[in-house]
């Protein structure tokens, strides 16, 4: 079946999550944020990813409400993600943090709520809070972010409900092969943040060559690679032309040779912190 911008993957609980969305990391509240979200929704995006620590949930919520009205869309047609920050982890703290996020976003229900980082000694209690929110019908799907295989194994040992998503740094220099295999085996959807390695990969010679062969940009090739790896992706941009360009990845396909050449670029190299060694 040919995929398109509003194509979805079915999470373990049956909820449909778009393969492609807009991330708003480091986009401050204001005109740029509002314009980016409105442009994305106008041009067919149906997934918006934010987090408490981004400090922009109120602006995201306002832009979503305006965009839905402007485009004649129902709330149910949009998939909205947020995340509980590290200092708010713990059972009661997470329940309170969720209320705050929901209020700022101006939503009745969240589509996906994630534990932002695996805070040692806290993430299991945090997960119990997410399970409660899920059972109470306040969030349609729950998951984690920046969890390695061993974090997932540790949590799965006691969890009543397994995470439906693990959102991690993922790009051709950090292919996360073991994690991708583990999540596929356990029915957990992998999702990529920083898929373009914050722009560092745009001058990569192999990627440039493959892009030229397809008449596409390097960014489009990387995002298509994500898709063909079965990984949901949420590139960030505040420029309308880039938002449109990033989503133009459904009209071509990478060959097996292309995929293998990109896979071979892996260096296990991060631009963000290692989830086994972070201090925030």
N, C-alpha and C positions, 0 to 999 in steps of 0.2 A: 504494500500500500504506500502511495506517495505521501510523504509528510508535507505539512505546510505550517505556517507560523502559529496557528492555533491548535496544532496537533498536541495530544496529551499522552502521558504515560500513566498506566494504572498503578497506583500505590498498593501496598499489601492489603489495605483495608477497602480497596475498591474506589477510592477517591481519585479523580482524574486531575493530574498536575501537568500544566504546559511544559513542553520540552525546553521552551525558550522564554526568557523574561528579561526585565530590566532591573539591575542592581543600583542602589543609590548610596553606596558607601562613600563617605567623605563629601557628600553633596549637602551643603548647608541650606537651611530653610531660606526661602526667598524665591525670586523670579526664576532662577536657573532650575531649581528643583521642580517647581510647578510646571514650567515649560517642558522639561524633559519627560515628566510623567504624562502630561497631556499629549505630547507628540507621540510617545510610545503607544498609548492607547488608541489614538487617532489612526496610527499606521498599523494597527492590528495586534499589538502585544496584549496579552491577557494575564500576565504575571508580573507582580511588583514585589521586590525583596528589600526589606529594611531591617532595622534592629534598634533596640532601645539605646544602645551606646552611640548610634549614629546621630542622635539628637535631632532627628528630623521627622519623627512619626506624625506630629501635628500637621506639618506641611504636606507630608505624603497623603494623609487622610483627606485634607482639604482638596488637594489636586485630584485625588481619586473621585471624590464626590462630584466635583465640577466636570471632570472628564466623562464620567458615566452619564451625566445629564446632557452634556454637549453631544455625545455620540449615541444617545438613545439606548444605552445598555443597562441591563439589570445588574445589581450587585453580584448575583450568582455567577455572572459571566467572567468575573475577575478572580484571580487567585492571589491572595495577599499573605506574605510571610513576614514574621518578625521573630526576634530572638531575645531570650532572657540574658542579661549581662552578668558577669562573674560575681560582682559584689552583691547581687540580688539573689544568688543561688541559695538553696535550702528550701525546705518544704513550704512553710508559711510565707517566707520572703518571695518565693517564686509566684505563689498565688496572688500576692499583692502586686508584684511587678507586672503580671499579666493584666490585671485590672487597669493599671496605669497605662500600659501600651494600648489596650483596647479603647480606653477613653480618649487618648490622644489621637488615635486613628479615626475615632468616631464611628466604629464598627460594632455590630452586635455579636458577630462571630468572626474568628480568624481562620484562614484556610490552613495555615501551617505555622506551628510554633516550635522553635528550636532552642536547645541548650547551646549557647554560643561557643563555649570552650569547656573542656573536661576538667573542671576544678576538683583537684584531689580531695576526697573526704566529703564532697558536697554533691557531686553530680547524681548519685543514686537517690538522695532525698529530693533533689530537683526533678528527677525523672518521675518519682511518685506523684509530685504536684502536676506534672504534665499529664500523667495517666488520669488523674482526677478531672482535670480540665477537659480532657477528651471524653471521659465517661459522662461528664455533665453536659456534653454537647456544645461546649463553648469554643472548641477548636475542632476543625474537621480532620486534621492530621497532625501528628507530632513526630519530632525527630531530633537530631543532634547536628552539631557542626564541629569540625576540627577533631573528630574522634578517630584515633588509630584503631587497628584491629584489636589490640589488647584492651582498649577502653570499651569497645563494643562487646567483647567477650565477657568482660567483667560485669557490664550492665545486664547483658542477656541472662546471666546466671541467676539474677533475682527479679528481673522485670516481669510484670504481668503482660505488658504489651510491648512488642519489639518496636524499635524506632522504624519509621517508615522512610526516612530520608537521612543521609549523612552528607552535609555540605562541607566541602574541603577545598583547599588550594589544589588546583588540578590544571595542568597545561603540558605541552610537549616536553618541557624540561623536568616535569614532576608528574610522571604518568601513573603513580600510585597503583602499580600492577597488583600487588598483594591485596590491597584494600578493595580494589575494583572486583577482584575475584571473590573475596569474602562477602562483600555486599550483595553481589549477584547470587551467590549460593544461599544467602539468608533472606532474600527478598527485600533488601533495603536499597532504595534508589539513591545512587550517588549523584551529587550535584556539584558543579564546579564554581568556585569563586576565583577571581583573578585569572580567568581563562587565557587572557592575552599577556599574562605575566607583567601587568602594569606597563605594557608597551615594549618591554625588553625584547620580545621575540619578533618584532615587526621587521627587523633587518636580518633575520636569520636566513642564510643563503639557500638551504634546502627548501625551506618554506616559501621563499621568494620564487624559486624555480617552479615548484608545484603550483603556486598561485598563478604564475605567468602562463603555465600550460592550460589552466582552466579559465583564464581571463577573469580571475577573481583577485581580491586583495588577500594579503597574508592573514588578516583578521578573519576574513570569511573562511579561509581554509582551516584555520585552527578551530573555529566554532563548528564547522562541518565535521571535523575530526571528533570533537566532543560528541556530537549527535550520533555518529556512526559507532562510537564506543559505547553508546547507551547511557551517556551522562547528560543530565539536565544542565543547562548553562544560563548564566545571568550576567552578561557583560554590562559594564557601566559606561554610560556616556551622557553628556548633557547637550550634545550638539545634534540637532534634528537630522542632518544629513548622515551622521555616523549611526544614529539610532536606526535609520532606514537601511543603511548599508550593512550593519551587523546582522540584520534579520534576513538579508537576501542570501540565504544559504540553502534554500529548499529547491533550487532549480539546477543543481549539479550534484555529482556524486564523486567521491574520491575512490580511486581504484584500490585493489588490494595492495598493489605495489606502493601507491601513495601512502596508504595507511601504515605499511611496514616501515617505510622510510621515516615517517613522522614518529612512529613508535621508537625507532632506533635513536632518536634525539635525546631520549630520557637521560638525565644526569642526577636524578633525585635532588634537584636544586630548588630551594624555596626563595620566595621574596618576602613571605610572612614568617611569623614565629613557628617553631616546631611545637606541636601540641604536647610533647613530652617535656618541654623546657620553655615556659613562658612565665612572666612575673607580673601579670596584671589581672 
